[in-house]
Amino acid sequence: MRGRRKPSAAPLPQRRGVDAVRVRLPEDPAGVWASVGEHLAARFGGAVGVERVAAMLDEGRFVDADGRPVGGDEPYAAGRSLWFHRDFAPEEPVPFPVGVVHRDAHVVIADKPHFLATTPRGRHITETAVARLRRELELPALQPAHRLDRLTAGLVLFVVRPEERGAYQRLFRDRLVRKEYEAVAPYDPELVLPRTVRSRIVKERGVLAAREEPGEANSESRIELLEHRGGLGRYRLSPATGRTHQLRVHMNALGLPILHDPLYPVVEAEGAPDEWERPLQLLARALEFTDPVSGEPHRFTSGLRLSAWPRG
């Protein structure tokens, strides 16, 4: 079996910490597209409008591997790669900094605030942790080894050198990273803790909330009560797996929905503005692993705290 061809380096520099988009022209056995412009209009016209695609071509926004602007009337050639920068829609700035817990030649351990996405996705592009850190640390090649939900705060591991990213991603894939979370949720004196929760979690594309369903378990979390007061508890959550919204789903299933969760148990209105003063009370508190490049053991702890559980 032949190895996968390594993609060409982008001929365009990053904009605001965001990479250019690479477009590979697909096979066209029926000869539908006579020109590059016809294909791009069909591919992106539904999202941004045919007129906008034509204007971007006229402005030289699409370039080839040599950085040369591509004209819309150029003949279509399957397999050819083009690059462009998307138009950035206005984004409301997340008014909290991204902390740096540790930095060396291989990794950056960041303390991501609530409401900030890890990577560009949907309507969050430039207001993301990776875009901010690339700009602030002047590390354009920085990439995350894993992701943290936008509404969850805490530790995220970023890789400095692209050639080492796979080694760190395998740590998470092979469950060689010990992760600890902290949460604030209702206190139930009748619930026996600690306990390990196992269930089958399904997350459908386009559906905001994940759900549990019968079947073989694909998720596992250990739930411990650390302390309680005033009807609330502070919990340590230790996931053995990494399903989408796993800890939020498991806490809700125990009757302990995490404080200020907009999805569990009830999905709030989609697109509602973020309430900065009511962050989800979930924090990625600690990461522990053996560095696959240096061989050094590491344990990192977040410097953030959950606002619903003040010091004292």
KOLNUGU-907746 format. One line per field, with one value per residue (C-alpha): x, y, z. Coordinates in Angstrom, 3 decimals, decimal comma, always signed. Layout:
east c(X/...)
north c(Y/...)
up c(Z/...)
% end
This chain:
east c(+0,000/+1,384/+1,810/-0,429/+1,080/+2,105/+0,058/+1,903/+2,731/+0,286/+1,634/-0,343/+0,666/-1,775/-4,278/-4,973/-3,569/-5,799/-4,452/-5,478/-8,076/-6,799/-9,143/-8,335/-10,171/-11,913/-12,226/-14,836/-15,514/-18,667/-16,864/-19,282/-16,796/-15,001/-13,222/-11,958/-14,546/-17,437/-16,319/-15,732/-19,125/-20,798/-18,768/-19,019/-21,796/-24,473/-22,629/-21,365/-23,073/-21,892/-21,210/-18,926/-16,951/-16,510/-15,394/-12,823/-11,412/-11,231/-9,451/-6,818/-7,941/-7,485/-3,858/-2,012/+0,877/+3,300/+1,165/+0,064/-3,509/-5,817/-8,258/-11,815/-11,518/-8,536/-9,247/-10,407/-7,720/-8,648/-6,173/-4,974/-4,739/-5,783/-5,634/-7,621/-8,480/-12,127/-13,910/-13,953/-17,363/-17,375/-16,878/-17,546/-14,208/-14,074/-13,067/-10,731/-7,033/-5,494/-3,018/+0,211/+0,991/+4,078/+6,091/+9,123/+10,542/+7,892/+4,619/+2,587/+0,190/-2,509/-5,196/-8,186/-10,934/-14,637/-16,416/-13,276/-13,222/-10,017/-9,886/-11,708/-15,146/-18,537/-18,892/-15,789/-12,705/-10,359/-11,694/-10,167/-7,377/-5,095/-5,457/-4,832/-1,777/-0,254/-0,479/+0,498/+3,386/+4,478/+4,216/+2,413/+2,845/+1,206/-1,488/-3,617/-3,098/-6,718/-9,767/-11,674/-15,333/-15,813/-17,786/-15,274/-12,233/-8,832/-5,782/-5,151/-1,921/-0,605/+2,293/+5,007/+6,500/+4,167/+6,311/+5,795/+2,032/+1,254/+3,252/+1,224/-2,081/-1,352/-1,049/-4,704/-5,791/-4,130/-5,439/-1,964/-2,933/-4,506/-7,084/-8,813/-11,733/-13,494/-17,194/-19,798/-23,227/-26,134/-25,448/-27,559/-26,981/-28,734/-26,307/-23,461/-20,112/-17,476/-18,701/-17,700/-20,263/-20,244/-22,722/-23,147/-23,104/-24,222/-23,696/-25,386/-24,016/-26,146/-27,746/-26,502/-26,855/-25,475/-27,619/-27,260/-28,792/-28,850/-25,905/-22,270/-20,679/-18,278/-17,649/-16,385/-16,057/-15,207/-17,202/-16,015/-17,479/-14,775/-16,935/-20,404/-22,131/-25,330/-26,928/-23,985/-21,104/-17,603/-16,708/-13,599/-14,313/-11,832/-12,741/-11,208/-12,601/-13,218/-16,711/-18,269/-19,854/-19,123/-18,779/-21,788/-23,905/-22,790/-23,329/-26,789/-27,642/-26,818/-29,244/-26,342/-26,375/-23,327/-24,169/-25,026/-25,022/-27,052/-27,631/-28,221/-30,844/-32,641/-31,329/-31,522/-32,230/-29,612/-27,586/-28,336/-25,570/-22,951/-23,496/-19,968/-21,033/-22,580/-19,882/-20,373/-18,917/-16,555/-12,775/-10,052/-7,961/-4,959/-3,048/-0,515/+1,568/+5,048/+6,343/+6,718/+9,577/+11,672/+10,646/+10,034/+7,054/+4,735/+1,849/+0,274/-2,428/-4,743/-4,476/-8,168/-10,971/-14,694/-16,571/-19,456/-17,031/-15,088/-12,028/-12,468)
north c(+0,000/+3,392/+5,978/+9,018/+11,983/+14,754/+17,905/+20,912/+23,727/+26,621/+29,416/+32,002/+33,224/+32,953/+35,724/+36,553/+33,162/+31,211/+29,025/+29,448/+26,965/+24,320/+23,248/+20,153/+19,969/+16,556/+14,136/+15,178/+12,139/+13,709/+16,909/+19,116/+21,929/+23,486/+26,092/+26,664/+29,397/+27,071/+24,552/+27,127/+28,711/+25,309/+24,403/+27,635/+29,606/+28,156/+29,337/+32,782/+33,465/+33,013/+36,736/+36,678/+33,742/+35,613/+38,735/+36,751/+35,348/+38,834/+40,057/+37,300/+35,658/+32,106/+31,100/+28,023/+26,148/+28,860/+31,636/+32,811/+34,180/+31,836/+33,182/+31,913/+31,159/+28,808/+25,245/+22,807/+20,271/+17,488/+17,041/+20,627/+22,391/+25,961/+28,046/+31,021/+32,885/+32,881/+36,094/+36,473/+37,359/+39,717/+37,805/+39,044/+38,988/+36,600/+38,944/+36,531/+35,804/+32,488/+31,579/+29,659/+27,124/+25,677/+26,239/+24,430/+23,486/+20,802/+21,826/+24,716/+23,890/+26,550/+27,500/+28,057/+30,285/+29,511/+30,472/+30,235/+27,453/+25,434/+25,448/+27,290/+25,856/+27,216/+30,855/+30,798/+31,324/+34,049/+33,984/+30,581/+29,455/+28,254/+31,470/+33,641/+31,686/+31,677/+35,460/+36,111/+33,610/+34,108/+30,370/+30,054/+26,263/+25,663/+22,950/+21,337/+17,658/+17,396/+19,599/+20,992/+22,030/+25,749/+26,162/+24,193/+25,960/+24,536/+22,782/+22,121/+20,670/+22,392/+21,071/+23,456/+21,353/+19,880/+16,758/+15,899/+16,391/+12,737/+11,529/+13,703/+12,887/+9,185/+9,810/+10,836/+8,173/+5,419/+6,800/+7,495/+10,914/+11,053/+13,845/+15,342/+17,746/+19,738/+20,597/+22,358/+20,723/+20,018/+17,944/+14,835/+13,263/+10,079/+9,462/+7,109/+8,411/+7,802/+5,685/+4,791/+5,531/+3,570/+4,073/+4,284/+7,925/+8,956/+12,422/+13,091/+15,684/+18,814/+17,931/+20,053/+17,542/+14,024/+11,232/+7,878/+4,811/+1,063/-0,937/-1,637/+1,112/+3,417/+5,867/+5,696/+8,356/+8,243/+10,708/+11,797/+14,299/+16,546/+18,751/+20,247/+23,305/+25,238/+22,569/+22,429/+20,001/+20,279/+17,149/+15,568/+13,909/+11,492/+10,378/+7,161/+7,855/+11,021/+11,036/+14,390/+16,010/+12,812/+14,348/+16,607/+13,634/+11,410/+14,055/+14,808/+11,090/+10,961/+13,807/+16,243/+18,528/+20,785/+24,323/+26,704/+23,934/+25,204/+21,692/+19,306/+18,634/+21,178/+22,560/+26,337/+28,482/+27,929/+31,009/+32,756/+35,208/+34,011/+35,086/+35,874/+35,943/+32,435/+30,092/+26,343/+25,159/+22,611/+22,907/+20,686/+20,796/+18,516/+16,684/+13,977/+12,071/+10,982/+13,196/+11,005/+13,134/+14,007/+11,018/+13,315/+12,739/+15,748/+16,850/+20,223/+21,946/+24,739/+28,112/+28,822/+28,409/+27,834/+31,015/+29,222/+27,805/+30,796/+30,489/+30,380)
up c(+0,000/-0,977/+1,765/+1,856/+0,049/+2,381/+1,615/+0,238/+2,607/+2,451/+0,216/+2,212/+5,683/+8,562/+9,153/+12,803/+13,789/+11,376/+8,558/+4,948/+3,698/+1,263/-1,546/-3,576/-6,881/-7,037/-9,926/-12,495/-14,736/-16,233/-17,169/-15,222/-14,579/-17,513/-15,370/-11,855/-11,386/-12,227/-9,622/-6,883/-7,552/-7,230/-4,150/-2,137/-3,796/-1,545/+1,557/+0,544/-2,784/-6,359/-6,671/-3,628/-5,039/-8,329/-6,466/-4,470/-7,703/-9,199/-6,061/-6,350/-3,100/-4,448/-5,097/-6,316/-4,679/-5,790/-4,334/-7,774/-7,980/-9,857/-12,427/-12,570/-16,286/-15,884/-17,089/-14,429/-13,431/-11,002/-8,158/-8,224/-4,835/-4,179/-1,015/+0,227/+3,410/+4,382/+5,236/+9,010/+10,380/+13,380/+16,643/+20,138/+21,986/+24,931/+27,765/+29,549/+28,926/+27,938/+30,643/+30,047/+32,778/+31,077/+27,924/+26,543/+23,145/+22,640/+24,289/+25,622/+28,458/+28,335/+30,844/+28,558/+29,936/+29,772/+26,501/+24,327/+21,718/+21,404/+17,592/+14,775/+14,200/+13,171/+14,182/+16,412/+14,231/+15,421/+18,991/+19,718/+22,007/+19,200/+17,178/+20,224/+21,358/+17,883/+17,856/+21,463/+21,631/+18,006/+17,368/+14,006/+13,860/+17,263/+17,221/+19,963/+20,763/+21,973/+22,436/+25,369/+25,078/+24,489/+27,717/+29,828/+31,281/+32,096/+30,741/+27,054/+25,634/+22,501/+20,418/+19,216/+16,403/+13,760/+13,354/+17,046/+17,145/+16,378/+19,385/+21,768/+20,097/+20,607/+24,351/+24,404/+21,916/+23,943/+27,273/+28,597/+29,966/+33,415/+33,445/+36,466/+36,332/+39,002/+38,962/+41,079/+41,061/+43,429/+46,520/+47,118/+50,561/+49,389/+46,536/+47,409/+46,186/+44,961/+42,091/+38,551/+35,855/+32,600/+29,764/+26,021/+24,852/+21,364/+19,872/+16,537/+14,137/+14,227/+17,583/+20,486/+23,319/+23,528/+24,939/+26,648/+25,059/+25,747/+24,521/+25,214/+27,278/+25,424/+28,261/+31,827/+34,532/+38,231/+40,335/+43,802/+46,237/+47,697/+49,932/+50,149/+51,547/+50,974/+48,813/+46,409/+46,126/+44,729/+42,782/+41,312/+37,966/+36,403/+32,872/+31,575/+28,088/+26,111/+24,611/+23,695/+26,795/+28,740/+32,197/+31,703/+30,572/+33,445/+36,104/+34,731/+34,700/+38,424/+39,048/+39,548/+36,498/+36,516/+37,530/+34,640/+32,026/+29,018/+27,618/+30,516/+31,669/+29,408/+26,104/+26,203/+23,138/+20,428/+19,599/+22,895/+23,860/+26,304/+29,900/+31,051/+34,707/+34,536/+33,197/+33,190/+36,494/+34,956/+35,007/+33,546/+36,704/+36,011/+33,279/+34,101/+31,530/+30,504/+27,720/+24,595/+23,247/+26,309/+28,457/+31,439/+33,773/+33,976/+36,136/+35,452/+37,492/+36,406/+38,090/+37,482/+39,993/+39,673/+40,516/+42,259/+44,845/+46,172/+48,323/+52,034)
% end
